[in-house]
Amino acid sequence: MNVVAISKGMVMKAIDSDGKSTIRSLARIAAVVVASLCMMSVFAQDESDVSSMAGHKANEEGTKLYKAKDYEAAVPFLQLAAEWGFKDAQVRLGQIYFKGLGSVERNPLRGLAWLGTAASKPSSASYSGIYERALAQVPEENHAAVERAVASFTQRYGSGEAAVTCRMKAPLGSNLAQLSCDYDSKYAYTKPVQSAWDEHASSAFAL
């Protein structure tokens, strides 16, 4: 829709409708301009794409929605952040799919693919524990499919493969190593034509 053309037509109509009253016409023009700006703002929002967000912004928004238990709304933001390599987003997205939280359809394999990516080294014991407990619920005959999916996702979205690089680092004055992740704000993300999940969807299973 051409907002500029609409605005021009509305302005001309406002002038022609009362050419004898300049003040009244100017007031109408001002109102039309304000309305046009509002319309342009709405159209811009409609055309916006989550994938244009920076990874850390998507992670923040997805985390906020996840904590508010608005899981369906959180998915696109967490998906983007997970693809940027944020392990906390990968865990949250994995939990949503593995458990079928909210109105999101349960998909154990997809959930495990993200949980396994978050647990891939270097990672924290808590992330590894979440993945291992989820995997323990899966029948042995499906483990091969899980391993393939995790390997594929890790290759694309694991530490150092995208914008986030993690390492185990001991804080000053401590011998206990903790997970430390760095975010590269200059990372240029291009959404692939085919996602990692597309390669494994046919191997999905139910629990």
N, C-alpha and C positions, 0 to 999 in steps of 0.2 A: 504494500500500500504506500502511495506517494503522499506523505504528510505535508510536504511543501506545497504540492498542487492543491490539496484540500484546503490548506490555510489560505492560499492566495484567493481561491474561489470564495471562501467565507468572508475575507476582507473586502473584496469587490462588492459582494452582496450587501455588506454592512454599509458601504459608502453609497451605493446606488439607491438603497431603500430610503434614504433621507438626505439627499444632497443639499438641502437648504439649511440643515442644522449641522454646522461644522463640529461643534463641541460634542453633540450627541454621536456623530459619526466617529470621532476620535475615541470616545469612550468605548464604542462598540469594537473598534479596531484593537484597542488595548485588551479587551476581554478575549477577543479571538486569538491574539498572540499568546496570552497566558494559557488558554485552552490548548493551543497547538503545541506549546512546550510540554504540557502534561501528556498529550497524546504521544509525542516523540519519546518521552521517558518510558511510557508503558510499552511501546513497540520495542524499544531497546532492551527492556527487561525480558520480553517474550522471546527475543532472538538470542539472548545470552546463553552461553554454553558452559556447563560446569568445568569442562576440560580446559577452559581458558584460564582457570584459576591457578595460582601458584600452589605448590604442594603443601606448604605449611598452612596456608589459608584454608585449603580444603580439609586438612587434618583438624584444624581448630573447629571448623563448622561441623564436620562429621562427628567429632568427639562430643560437642555440645548436644547435638541431636541424639546421639547414642545414650548419653547420660540422662537425657530427658525421656528415654525409651521410645523415641519416635524413630524406630529402626528403618522403616521403609524410606523415610526422607533422608536418613543418614547414609544409606547405601551409595548413592552416586558420589558423595563427597569422600566417603571412606575408600571407595573404589579408586578414585583418582589419587588420593594420598597413598594408598597401598601400592599403586603402580609407580609412584615416585620413590618408593622404598621405605616409607615410614612403618617401622615394625609394629608400633602400637595400633596403627590403622589396620594393618594386616591381621592382627589378633582380633580386633573388634569386628572386622568384616568376616573373618573366619568363624567367629562365634555366631554371628547373625545367620550365616548360611548353614552351619553345622546343626544348630538348634532350631532353625526356622523361627527366629524371634519376631514377635509382632505379626504382621501380615505377610512377611517375606516367606516365600515358599522354601521349605527345607531342602537343602542339597548337600548331603554329607561330604561327597567327594570335593565339591567346590570349596566347602568350608575347610576341609583338611588341607587342600592345596595352599590356602592362605595361612593357615595355622602352621603348616610345615615350613613355609617360607620364613615366617617370623621366627621360627625356632632354629632355622639354619644358622650355622656358625658364621661369625660370632653372634651369640645371643645370650639372653639371661636365663637363669634356671627356671624362672616363673613361666616364661614363654615355652620353654622346652617341656615343662610339666603339663601345661595346658594341651599341647599337641599330643603328648604321650597318653594322657588320660582319654582324649578323644579317639585316638587310634585304637586304644584297647577295646573300644566298643564296636569295632569293625571286624566282621568275620575274616578269617585268614585268606579266603579265596579272593578278597577284594584288596588285599595289601599291595599287590603288584600294581594295580591301577593307581592307588594312592601314591606309591613311590614314583611312578612316572609323572604324575601331575605335580607333585612337590618339586621334582627335579626340573621340570619345565618352567614352573613359576619362579623358582629360585634363580634359574639362569637369566631370567628377564628382570625380576624385581628384587633380587637378593641384595645384600650389602655390597656396595661398590658397583653394582650394575646400573643403578639409576642415580638419583640425586642424593641419596643418603648412604653414607659409609659408616659402619659401626666397628668398634673394636673394644676389647676388654681392657680396662684401664684401672689401676689402683689409685684411689684418691691420695693426696699428699698425707703422709703420716699413717697410711694403712697398707697392709699386705693383702687385703681382700680386693680382688679385681671386680669391677662392676662394668656393666655395659654402657658404653659411651658412643653416641651417634652424632655425626656432623651432617648438616644439611647444606648442600650447595645451591644457593639461590640463583646461580647463573645457569643451572642445568636447563637445557631446552628440551621440553617434553613434547613429543609428537605422538598422538594417539595412533597406534597401529591399525591397519585395516583388519587384521585378524588378531584377536586377543589370545593369550595363552589358554584360556578356558575353552575356546572353540575347538582346540585340538583334542580335548579330553571329554567333552560333553557326552559323547556316545558311550563312555565308560561309566557314567553316573550310576549310582546304586542307592537303594533306600535302606533305612535302618528301622 
